Amino acid sequence: MVRVAPITHRNPGDAGRATEIPVASRRRLGLDGARSWIILDHANEFEWPGPDLRPVPGRDPATIYYGPLPPGLYAQVQRSLLALLRAGRVRGLFWPK
């Protein structure tokens, strides 16, 4: 089972509920040029690999993984997510109520 947080182009408004992905990270991951945010207060859980996975556009059709987040961005996401968890502001299948 894996837990994933959505990535969106829509500005979440509340900076505390999301982390913007820096330009360099978007490029390295192969995302488009539009601003993108990792939404931290909602997540999904599913079996890996599973039917919900899709190939990464522009790569080998067997590729379903964009790549890891850089350590600094990962640490920032982790800190923000833990703060939201402590505040009881996270929704999802696996988070404590």
Secondary structure, DSSP 8 states (H G I E B T S, - for coil): -EEE--EESS--S-GGGEEE--HHHHHHHT--SS--EEE-SEEEEE-SS-TT----TTS-TT--------HHHHHHHHHHHHHHHHTT--EESSS--
